[in-house]
Amino acid sequence: MCTVARDGERLTFSERIAEIERRYEPGSVTRRFLTEGHDELEAAVQRTTRRLAAAGLVAADQPM
């Protein structure tokens, strides 16, 4: 399960979250959102990965 960085580099979901957290101060709105919405964001990435695989746009076992 992957996503992309600001520069288009492929990252795992965890790497992407860590990359964002490095850029924002603890207590910032962005960091609070990532903490509070982590599970929902991860679920959205998983759903999107499954939909892309179902549409044949990525292999089901291929990291996106």
SEFIZA-3560 file (N, C-alpha, C; in Angstrom, 3 decimals):
REM SEFIZA-3560
<numar><xx>0.854</xx><yy>-1.163</yy><zz>0.000</zz><atom>N</atom></numar>
<numar><xx>0.000</xx><yy>0.000</yy><zz>0.000</zz><atom>CA</atom></numar>
<numar><xx>0.903</xx><yy>1.230</yy><zz>0.000</zz><atom>C</atom></numar>
<numar><xx>0.843</xx><yy>1.979</yy><zz>-1.074</zz><atom>N</atom></numar>
<numar><xx>1.716</xx><yy>3.134</yy><zz>-1.208</zz><atom>CA</atom></numar>
<numar><xx>0.936</xx><yy>4.390</yy><zz>-1.535</zz><atom>C</atom></numar>
<numar><xx>1.608</xx><yy>5.469</yy><zz>-1.393</zz><atom>N</atom></numar>
<numar><xx>1.114</xx><yy>6.782</yy><zz>-1.759</zz><atom>CA</atom></numar>
<numar><xx>2.311</xx><yy>7.528</yy><zz>-2.344</zz><atom>C</atom></numar>
<numar><xx>2.155</xx><yy>8.791</yy><zz>-2.616</zz><atom>N</atom></numar>
<numar><xx>3.272</xx><yy>9.539</yy><zz>-3.194</zz><atom>CA</atom></numar>
<numar><xx>3.585</xx><yy>10.775</yy><zz>-2.375</zz><atom>C</atom></numar>
<numar><xx>4.866</xx><yy>11.141</yy><zz>-2.398</zz><atom>N</atom></numar>
<numar><xx>5.331</xx><yy>12.344</yy><zz>-1.712</zz><atom>CA</atom></numar>
<numar><xx>5.026</xx><yy>13.570</yy><zz>-2.565</zz><atom>C</atom></numar>
<numar><xx>5.341</xx><yy>14.723</yy><zz>-2.038</zz><atom>N</atom></numar>
<numar><xx>5.119</xx><yy>15.976</yy><zz>-2.769</zz><atom>CA</atom></numar>
<numar><xx>5.862</xx><yy>16.004</yy><zz>-4.086</zz><atom>C</atom></numar>
<numar><xx>7.005</xx><yy>15.334</yy><zz>-4.156</zz><atom>N</atom></numar>
<numar><xx>7.809</xx><yy>15.347</yy><zz>-5.383</zz><atom>CA</atom></numar>
<numar><xx>7.496</xx><yy>14.176</yy><zz>-6.315</zz><atom>C</atom></numar>
<numar><xx>6.477</xx><yy>13.376</yy><zz>-5.976</zz><atom>N</atom></numar>
<numar><xx>6.074</xx><yy>12.256</yy><zz>-6.806</zz><atom>CA</atom></numar>
<numar><xx>6.727</xx><yy>10.934</yy><zz>-6.452</zz><atom>C</atom></numar>
<numar><xx>7.652</xx><yy>10.947</yy><zz>-5.497</zz><atom>N</atom></numar>
<numar><xx>8.307</xx><yy>9.713</yy><zz>-5.068</zz><atom>CA</atom></numar>
<numar><xx>7.294</xx><yy>8.789</yy><zz>-4.397</zz><atom>C</atom></numar>
<numar><xx>7.363</xx><yy>7.496</yy><zz>-4.718</zz><atom>N</atom></numar>
<numar><xx>6.479</xx><yy>6.524</yy><zz>-4.078</zz><atom>CA</atom></numar>
<numar><xx>6.932</xx><yy>6.270</yy><zz>-2.655</zz><atom>C</atom></numar>
<numar><xx>5.966</xx><yy>6.293</yy><zz>-1.750</zz><atom>N</atom></numar>
<numar><xx>6.223</xx><yy>6.047</yy><zz>-0.332</zz><atom>CA</atom></numar>
<numar><xx>5.143</xx><yy>5.130</yy><zz>0.208</zz><atom>C</atom></numar>
<numar><xx>5.495</xx><yy>4.362</yy><zz>1.234</zz><atom>N</atom></numar>
<numar><xx>4.451</xx><yy>3.627</yy><zz>1.933</zz><atom>CA</atom></numar>
<numar><xx>3.600</xx><yy>4.652</yy><zz>2.688</zz><atom>C</atom></numar>
<numar><xx>2.450</xx><yy>4.223</yy><zz>3.129</zz><atom>N</atom></numar>
<numar><xx>1.591</xx><yy>5.108</yy><zz>3.901</zz><atom>CA</atom></numar>
<numar><xx>2.332</xx><yy>5.629</yy><zz>5.130</zz><atom>C</atom></numar>
<numar><xx>3.013</xx><yy>4.732</yy><zz>5.844</zz><atom>N</atom></numar>
<numar><xx>3.747</xx><yy>5.136</yy><zz>7.058</zz><atom>CA</atom></numar>
<numar><xx>4.863</xx><yy>6.122</yy><zz>6.739</zz><atom>C</atom></numar>
<numar><xx>5.558</xx><yy>5.896</yy><zz>5.637</zz><atom>N</atom></numar>
<numar><xx>6.618</xx><yy>6.830</yy><zz>5.236</zz><atom>CA</atom></numar>
<numar><xx>6.042</xx><yy>8.194</yy><zz>4.904</zz><atom>C</atom></numar>
<numar><xx>4.892</xx><yy>8.216</yy><zz>4.238</zz><atom>N</atom></numar>
<numar><xx>4.256</xx><yy>9.487</yy><zz>3.873</zz><atom>CA</atom></numar>
<numar><xx>3.835</xx><yy>10.259</yy><zz>5.116</zz><atom>C</atom></numar>
<numar><xx>3.245</xx><yy>9.560</yy><zz>6.068</zz><atom>N</atom></numar>
<numar><xx>2.835</xx><yy>10.228</yy><zz>7.304</zz><atom>CA</atom></numar>
<numar><xx>4.062</xx><yy>10.789</yy><zz>8.018</zz><atom>C</atom></numar>
<numar><xx>5.131</xx><yy>10.001</yy><zz>8.093</zz><atom>N</atom></numar>
<numar><xx>6.365</xx><yy>10.463</yy><zz>8.745</zz><atom>CA</atom></numar>
<numar><xx>6.940</xx><yy>11.675</yy><zz>8.016</zz><atom>C</atom></numar>
<numar><xx>6.881</xx><yy>11.664</yy><zz>6.693</zz><atom>N</atom></numar>
<numar><xx>7.398</xx><yy>12.787</yy><zz>5.893</zz><atom>CA</atom></numar>
<numar><xx>6.617</xx><yy>14.068</yy><zz>6.199</zz><atom>C</atom></numar>
<numar><xx>5.322</xx><yy>13.956</yy><zz>6.291</zz><atom>N</atom></numar>
<numar><xx>4.484</xx><yy>15.124</yy><zz>6.610</zz><atom>CA</atom></numar>
<numar><xx>4.777</xx><yy>15.603</yy><zz>8.026</zz><atom>C</atom></numar>
<numar><xx>4.882</xx><yy>14.662</yy><zz>8.958</zz><atom>N</atom></numar>
<numar><xx>5.132</xx><yy>15.039</yy><zz>10.348</zz><atom>CA</atom></numar>
<numar><xx>6.468</xx><yy>15.757</yy><zz>10.530</zz><atom>C</atom></numar>
<numar><xx>7.454</xx><yy>15.422</yy><zz>9.701</zz><atom>N</atom></numar>
<numar><xx>8.749</xx><yy>16.119</yy><zz>9.800</zz><atom>CA</atom></numar>
<numar><xx>8.621</xx><yy>17.592</yy><zz>9.408</zz><atom>C</atom></numar>
<numar><xx>7.663</xx><yy>17.908</yy><zz>8.563</zz><atom>N</atom></numar>
<numar><xx>7.522</xx><yy>19.277</yy><zz>8.073</zz><atom>CA</atom></numar>
<numar><xx>6.651</xx><yy>20.165</yy><zz>8.959</zz><atom>C</atom></numar>
<numar><xx>5.882</xx><yy>19.568</yy><zz>9.858</zz><atom>N</atom></numar>
<numar><xx>4.961</xx><yy>20.360</yy><zz>10.676</zz><atom>CA</atom></numar>
<numar><xx>5.277</xx><yy>20.195</yy><zz>12.153</zz><atom>C</atom></numar>
<numar><xx>5.160</xx><yy>21.265</yy><zz>12.874</zz><atom>N</atom></numar>
<numar><xx>5.428</xx><yy>21.277</yy><zz>14.309</zz><atom>CA</atom></numar>
<numar><xx>4.382</xx><yy>20.457</yy><zz>15.058</zz><atom>C</atom></numar>
<numar><xx>4.790</xx><yy>19.794</yy><zz>16.154</zz><atom>N</atom></numar>
<numar><xx>3.795</xx><yy>19.143</yy><zz>17.012</zz><atom>CA</atom></numar>
<numar><xx>2.771</xx><yy>20.188</yy><zz>17.476</zz><atom>C</atom></numar>
<numar><xx>1.536</xx><yy>19.797</yy><zz>17.499</zz><atom>N</atom></numar>
<numar><xx>0.475</xx><yy>20.712</yy><zz>17.909</zz><atom>CA</atom></numar>
<numar><xx>-0.123</xx><yy>21.520</yy><zz>16.772</zz><atom>C</atom></numar>
<numar><xx>0.504</xx><yy>21.466</yy><zz>15.585</zz><atom>N</atom></numar>
<numar><xx>-0.064</xx><yy>22.192</yy><zz>14.441</zz><atom>CA</atom></numar>
<numar><xx>-1.360</xx><yy>21.515</yy><zz>14.013</zz><atom>C</atom></numar>
<numar><xx>-2.184</xx><yy>22.240</yy><zz>13.296</zz><atom>N</atom></numar>
<numar><xx>-3.451</xx><yy>21.692</yy><zz>12.805</zz><atom>CA</atom></numar>
<numar><xx>-3.190</xx><yy>20.436</yy><zz>11.973</zz><atom>C</atom></numar>
<numar><xx>-2.172</xx><yy>20.476</yy><zz>11.131</zz><atom>N</atom></numar>
<numar><xx>-1.864</xx><yy>19.335</yy><zz>10.275</zz><atom>CA</atom></numar>
<numar><xx>-1.480</xx><yy>18.120</yy><zz>11.100</zz><atom>C</atom></numar>
<numar><xx>-0.615</xx><yy>18.292</yy><zz>12.072</zz><atom>N</atom></numar>
<numar><xx>-0.200</xx><yy>17.156</yy><zz>12.916</zz><atom>CA</atom></numar>
<numar><xx>-1.378</xx><yy>16.613</yy><zz>13.713</zz><atom>C</atom></numar>
<numar><xx>-2.234</xx><yy>17.500</yy><zz>14.213</zz><atom>N</atom></numar>
<numar><xx>-3.411</xx><yy>17.034</yy><zz>14.962</zz><atom>CA</atom></numar>
<numar><xx>-4.332</xx><yy>16.240</yy><zz>14.055</zz><atom>C</atom></numar>
<numar><xx>-4.533</xx><yy>16.724</yy><zz>12.836</zz><atom>N</atom></numar>
<numar><xx>-5.383</xx><yy>16.006</yy><zz>11.887</zz><atom>CA</atom></numar>
<numar><xx>-4.817</xx><yy>14.623</yy><zz>11.591</zz><atom>C</atom></numar>
<numar><xx>-3.500</xx><yy>14.537</yy><zz>11.361</zz><atom>N</atom></numar>
<numar><xx>-2.886</xx><yy>13.242</yy><zz>11.067</zz><atom>CA</atom></numar>
<numar><xx>-3.073</xx><yy>12.264</yy><zz>12.218</zz><atom>C</atom></numar>
<numar><xx>-2.948</xx><yy>12.754</yy><zz>13.433</zz><atom>N</atom></numar>
<numar><xx>-3.131</xx><yy>11.901</yy><zz>14.602</zz><atom>CA</atom></numar>
<numar><xx>-4.580</xx><yy>11.449</yy><zz>14.721</zz><atom>C</atom></numar>
<numar><xx>-5.484</xx><yy>12.395</yy><zz>14.626</zz><atom>N</atom></numar>
<numar><xx>-6.906</xx><yy>12.078</yy><zz>14.799</zz><atom>CA</atom></numar>
<numar><xx>-7.482</xx><yy>11.295</yy><zz>13.622</zz><atom>C</atom></numar>
<numar><xx>-6.984</xx><yy>11.535</yy><zz>12.431</zz><atom>N</atom></numar>
<numar><xx>-7.549</xx><yy>10.900</yy><zz>11.246</zz><atom>CA</atom></numar>
<numar><xx>-6.736</xx><yy>9.755</yy><zz>10.684</zz><atom>C</atom></numar>
<numar><xx>-5.702</xx><yy>9.336</yy><zz>11.406</zz><atom>N</atom></numar>
<numar><xx>-4.783</xx><yy>8.309</yy><zz>10.901</zz><atom>CA</atom></numar>
<numar><xx>-5.509</xx><yy>7.066</yy><zz>10.384</zz><atom>C</atom></numar>
<numar><xx>-6.384</xx><yy>6.494</yy><zz>11.187</zz><atom>N</atom></numar>
<numar><xx>-7.056</xx><yy>5.256</yy><zz>10.794</zz><atom>CA</atom></numar>
<numar><xx>-7.928</xx><yy>5.450</yy><zz>9.559</zz><atom>C</atom></numar>
<numar><xx>-8.625</xx><yy>6.573</yy><zz>9.491</zz><atom>N</atom></numar>
<numar><xx>-9.474</xx><yy>6.852</yy><zz>8.337</zz><atom>CA</atom></numar>
<numar><xx>-8.641</xx><yy>7.073</yy><zz>7.072</zz><atom>C</atom></numar>
<numar><xx>-7.523</xx><yy>7.777</yy><zz>7.208</zz><atom>N</atom></numar>
<numar><xx>-6.638</xx><yy>7.993</yy><zz>6.065</zz><atom>CA</atom></numar>
<numar><xx>-6.069</xx><yy>6.672</yy><zz>5.560</zz><atom>C</atom></numar>
<numar><xx>-5.625</xx><yy>5.830</yy><zz>6.486</zz><atom>N</atom></numar>
<numar><xx>-5.064</xx><yy>4.541</yy><zz>6.096</zz><atom>CA</atom></numar>
<numar><xx>-6.119</xx><yy>3.679</yy><zz>5.404</zz><atom>C</atom></numar>
<numar><xx>-7.328</xx><yy>3.688</yy><zz>5.914</zz><atom>N</atom></numar>
<numar><xx>-8.417</xx><yy>2.922</yy><zz>5.297</zz><atom>CA</atom></numar>
<numar><xx>-8.717</xx><yy>3.437</yy><zz>3.885</zz><atom>C</atom></numar>
<numar><xx>-8.657</xx><yy>4.740</yy><zz>3.695</zz><atom>N</atom></numar>
<numar><xx>-8.901</xx><yy>5.317</yy><zz>2.368</zz><atom>CA</atom></numar>
<numar><xx>-7.832</xx><yy>4.880</yy><zz>1.377</zz><atom>C</atom></numar>
<numar><xx>-6.584</xx><yy>4.838</yy><zz>1.807</zz><atom>N</atom></numar>
<numar><xx>-5.500</xx><yy>4.377</yy><zz>0.933</zz><atom>CA</atom></numar>
<numar><xx>-5.707</xx><yy>2.903</yy><zz>0.593</zz><atom>C</atom></numar>
<numar><xx>-6.114</xx><yy>2.103</yy><zz>1.563</zz><atom>N</atom></numar>
<numar><xx>-6.370</xx><yy>0.684</yy><zz>1.312</zz><atom>CA</atom></numar>
<numar><xx>-7.518</xx><yy>0.500</yy><zz>0.319</zz><atom>C</atom></numar>
<numar><xx>-8.599</xx><yy>1.253</yy><zz>0.493</zz><atom>N</atom></numar>
<numar><xx>-9.740</xx><yy>1.155</yy><zz>-0.434</zz><atom>CA</atom></numar>
<numar><xx>-9.333</xx><yy>1.543</yy><zz>-1.846</zz><atom>C</atom></numar>
<numar><xx>-8.573</xx><yy>2.614</yy><zz>-1.963</zz><atom>N</atom></numar>
<numar><xx>-8.140</xx><yy>3.074</yy><zz>-3.274</zz><atom>CA</atom></numar>
<numar><xx>-7.240</xx><yy>2.045</yy><zz>-3.946</zz><atom>C</atom></numar>
<numar><xx>-6.343</xx><yy>1.447</yy><zz>-3.169</zz><atom>N</atom></numar>
<numar><xx>-5.460</xx><yy>0.414</yy><zz>-3.707</zz><atom>CA</atom></numar>
<numar><xx>-6.286</xx><yy>-0.761</yy><zz>-4.228</zz><atom>C</atom></numar>
<numar><xx>-7.279</xx><yy>-1.196</yy><zz>-3.461</zz><atom>N</atom></numar>
<numar><xx>-8.146</xx><yy>-2.307</yy><zz>-3.904</zz><atom>CA</atom></numar>
<numar><xx>-8.916</xx><yy>-1.942</yy><zz>-5.170</zz><atom>C</atom></numar>
<numar><xx>-9.424</xx><yy>-0.723</yy><zz>-5.240</zz><atom>N</atom></numar>
<numar><xx>-10.183</xx><yy>-0.301</yy><zz>-6.426</zz><atom>CA</atom></numar>
<numar><xx>-9.303</xx><yy>-0.239</yy><zz>-7.661</zz><atom>C</atom></numar>
<numar><xx>-8.094</xx><yy>0.244</yy><zz>-7.509</zz><atom>N</atom></numar>
<numar><xx>-7.163</xx><yy>0.282</yy><zz>-8.635</zz><atom>CA</atom></numar>
<numar><xx>-6.834</xx><yy>-1.126</yy><zz>-9.108</zz><atom>C</atom></numar>
<numar><xx>-6.655</xx><yy>-2.032</yy><zz>-8.160</zz><atom>N</atom></numar>
<numar><xx>-6.374</xx><yy>-3.426</yy><zz>-8.520</zz><atom>CA</atom></numar>
<numar><xx>-7.571</xx><yy>-4.048</yy><zz>-9.230</zz><atom>C</atom></numar>
<numar><xx>-8.777</xx><yy>-3.793</yy><zz>-8.732</zz><atom>N</atom></numar>
<numar><xx>-9.989</xx><yy>-4.338</yy><zz>-9.345</zz><atom>CA</atom></numar>
<numar><xx>-10.188</xx><yy>-3.811</yy><zz>-10.759</zz><atom>C</atom></numar>
<numar><xx>-9.751</xx><yy>-2.596</yy><zz>-11.011</zz><atom>N</atom></numar>
<numar><xx>-9.871</xx><yy>-1.990</yy><zz>-12.344</zz><atom>CA</atom></numar>
<numar><xx>-8.720</xx><yy>-2.402</yy><zz>-13.254</zz><atom>C</atom></numar>
<numar><xx>-7.772</xx><yy>-3.189</yy><zz>-12.720</zz><atom>N</atom></numar>
<numar><xx>-6.635</xx><yy>-3.636</yy><zz>-13.510</zz><atom>CA</atom></numar>
<numar><xx>-5.566</xx><yy>-2.580</yy><zz>-13.711</zz><atom>C</atom></numar>
<numar><xx>-5.597</xx><yy>-1.561</yy><zz>-12.918</zz><atom>N</atom></numar>
<numar><xx>-4.620</xx><yy>-0.479</yy><zz>-13.059</zz><atom>CA</atom></numar>
<numar><xx>-3.334</xx><yy>-0.732</yy><zz>-12.285</zz><atom>C</atom></numar>
<numar><xx>-3.401</xx><yy>-1.604</yy><zz>-11.295</zz><atom>N</atom></numar>
<numar><xx>-2.211</xx><yy>-2.089</yy><zz>-10.593</zz><atom>CA</atom></numar>
<numar><xx>-2.458</xx><yy>-3.559</yy><zz>-10.275</zz><atom>C</atom></numar>
<numar><xx>-1.394</xx><yy>-4.335</yy><zz>-10.158</zz><atom>N</atom></numar>
<numar><xx>-1.526</xx><yy>-5.731</yy><zz>-9.763</zz><atom>CA</atom></numar>
<numar><xx>-1.975</xx><yy>-5.788</yy><zz>-8.313</zz><atom>C</atom></numar>
<numar><xx>-2.823</xx><yy>-6.764</yy><zz>-8.002</zz><atom>N</atom></numar>
<numar><xx>-3.363</xx><yy>-6.866</yy><zz>-6.643</zz><atom>CA</atom></numar>
<numar><xx>-2.261</xx><yy>-7.012</yy><zz>-5.604</zz><atom>C</atom></numar>
<numar><xx>-1.155</xx><yy>-7.671</yy><zz>-5.964</zz><atom>N</atom></numar>
<numar><xx>-0.086</xx><yy>-7.874</yy><zz>-5.001</zz><atom>CA</atom></numar>
<numar><xx>1.056</xx><yy>-6.867</yy><zz>-5.154</zz><atom>C</atom></numar>
<numar><xx>0.881</xx><yy>-5.939</yy><zz>-6.081</zz><atom>N</atom></numar>
<numar><xx>1.926</xx><yy>-4.924</yy><zz>-6.341</zz><atom>CA</atom></numar>
<numar><xx>1.714</xx><yy>-3.737</yy><zz>-5.430</zz><atom>C</atom></numar>
<numar><xx>2.757</xx><yy>-3.312</yy><zz>-4.739</zz><atom>N</atom></numar>
<numar><xx>2.604</xx><yy>-2.084</yy><zz>-3.961</zz><atom>CA</atom></numar>
<numar><xx>2.305</xx><yy>-0.933</yy><zz>-4.905</zz><atom>C</atom></numar>
<numar><xx>1.386</xx><yy>-0.123</yy><zz>-4.532</zz><atom>N</atom></numar>
<numar><xx>0.996</xx><yy>0.984</yy><zz>-5.387</zz><atom>CA</atom></numar>
<numar><xx>1.972</xx><yy>2.113</yy><zz>-5.257</zz><atom>C</atom></numar>
//
